[in-house]
Amino acid sequence: MKILSQLINIVDQNPDSILVMRQQTEQRLPAHQHNKTQLLLVYGGIAYLQTDEKDFYIPSNHYIWIPKNYPHNLMFNTKDLYIINIYFPDEKAGGFYDELGIYPVSKLLAEMLSFSEKWQGDYCKGSWEFEFLSTLKNVLSKENLKKFSIQLPTTDDQRLNTIIDNIRNRLNENLTLESTANQSGMSVRSLTRLFQTKLHITFIQYLKMLRIIRAMELIKDTDLNMTEIAYEIGYSNISAFSNNFHQLTNMRPTEFKEMSSV
């Protein structure tokens, strides 16, 4: 694809520069990779980063750190999504910078991004912009923030994907392993084994993440209150919904709503 090759050329044509891109260039492109590491910041919506092994969900006011040469493609389904991409030359920093991870945008990082909000294009060594952006990068590993942990494993098993699609459409129901196995024409043991061998996760864990992802979408895109959202995704207990949301996102649903409305 011509646009894809152009993107990779733009990112990697100056190996030693830091590149800032504010256009939504990477959205809906096929899987690709580049020689620079990438800081992808999301504002105003929920982005979906797909890799060979997992789908990563990046809510508003969060960022994802992508190591160099890590195949990925970006998807989204909200109109007000705003993304900033900053590509850094690989400096073999190790640790934090060698692992893909999603984190909240801290107050310090937000202030640094606000200061550089009009910057765009390549910045080379020797410029004060390069030094500022390098400092921004170094700050990331010092904040010791908790990773955002919703990472859905993927599979090319068509039978399992059909089951998952059916689950997505019935999240408001009282779904159980037994009822799902019965509807799929499988034994509980076979369905359990299918999730474990193909996705390396239990049915319950996968269902919980699907429900919280749907809750994030409803919080962002509707005027439903938290009780209504809880019922809409299959929770009869608002406390259980809030606790599971916090377990996976490190914030309460009300905190997520406040963050999403900024």
Secondary structure, DSSP 8 states (H G I E B T S, - for coil): -HHHHHHHHHHHSSTTSEEEE-S-TTBT--SB--SSEEEEEEESS-EEEE-SSEEEEE-TTEEEEE-TT--BEEEE--TT-EEEEEEE------GGGGS-EEEE--HHHHHHHHHTTT--EEE-TTSHHHHHHHHHHHHHHHS-------EEE----HHHHHHHHHHHTTTTS---HHHHHHHTT--HHHHHHHHHHHTSS-HHHHHHHHHHHHHHHHHHH----HHHHHHHTT-S-HHHHHHHHHHHHSS-HHHHHHHHT-
